[in-house]
Every structure is written in structure tokens, then in C-alpha cells.
Amino acid sequence: MKISKEKKDKIAEQLLSILFHNFPNPQYTASISRELARDEEFIKAILLELKEKKLVTEINKNSEGNTYIRRKRWMLSSQAYDAYKKVQ
């Protein structure tokens, strides 16, 4: 099933809102998809698009410095956080 660009943009907006409200705590892809009631692979694809636009930052290491093999955490980039903070 194909999702229109307009709907995809609205989902990305909701996703950024979740990351803003949880800033500076990074969120796992699974927890974001649960909150939005969407498929993890779909959310991951949107997050990767937002990463290319430099709106989100991917964290692929845990607090001990070990690289995650199958998990990723995400948080707003500092520029995106500052822009959101000015709006609110």
C-alpha cells in the first residue's frame, strides 16, 4: 500500500514531536513505533529520511560504548531542538 507524501509528512511531524518531548533522552525505534501505532520498518524509513535532512541524530552505541547490532536510538538534532523550542 502506498502512503501519500502529505500523510507521510504528518507522521514525520508526529515523530519529531515525540522526540522533542523526550529530549534529551534518545528513543528506540520500537518505542516510537509503538507510540505512533505504526510498523517499525516504516518508522525506521522515515527516521532515516529525517536523518538525511539533519533533523534527527542516530545513536548506535550504548552507554558503555558498545555498538548496537540490531537496535538504534534516535533523538532530535540540536538545530531541530532549538527550532522547536523557539516555536513553543
N, C-alpha and C positions, 0 to 999 in steps of 0.2 A: 504494500500500500504506500502511495506517495503522499507526503505531507507538504502542504503549500509553504512557500517561503514565509508568508505572513504568520502562520501558526508556529513555524519553527523559530521565528524571531521572538514571538511571545513566550515560548518555552525557554528560550535562552535568557530572556529578561527575568523570568521567574527564577531561573537557575542562578543568575547573578545576584538576585535579591536574597536568596538563601545564603550564598557565600558572604554577602555583605553583613547580614545579621549574625553570622557566626564568626566574623573576622575578629581576631587573627588566628582562630583555630581552623586548621585545614580539615576538610571533609572528604570522606571516602566516596568514590563513585557510587557504591551501593547505597550509602545512606542518602545521597542526593536523589537517586532514582526512586528510592522508597518514599521520600517526602513528596516528590512530584508524581508519583504513581506512573512511572514510565519505565521502559526497558533499559537495562544497564548499558547495553551496546549503543542504543540511541543516544542516551545521555553522554556517553563517552565520546561519541562522534561530535556532538555539539560542543563539549568541553575542548576537544582538540581544535575545532574551528575558532573558538574563543581564545585559545592559546596562540594561534597564529595571528590573531588581532591584538595580542598582548593585553587582553583583559583579565585572563586568569594565569596563575602560575601552577605548574605541575610539581608535586613533591613526590619523589620516588625513593626516598630513603627514610628509615625510621629514626628515632631519637638517638640510637646507638651508632648510626652511620651505615647500617647495613642496607643494601639496595633491595627494595621490594621486587619479588619475581612476578607476582600476579596482581598486585594491588597498586593503586595510585590514590594519592590525596591531592586535593585541589584547594586553592584559596585565591581570592582576588589579588590582582597585582596592585602594587602601591599606588600607581597612577589611577587605576579604576576606583580604588577605595577613596582616594582624595576627591575624585569627580562625584562619586555617590554622596560623600559627606557634604559637599557644597550644596547639592540639590536638596538634601533633607535638612 
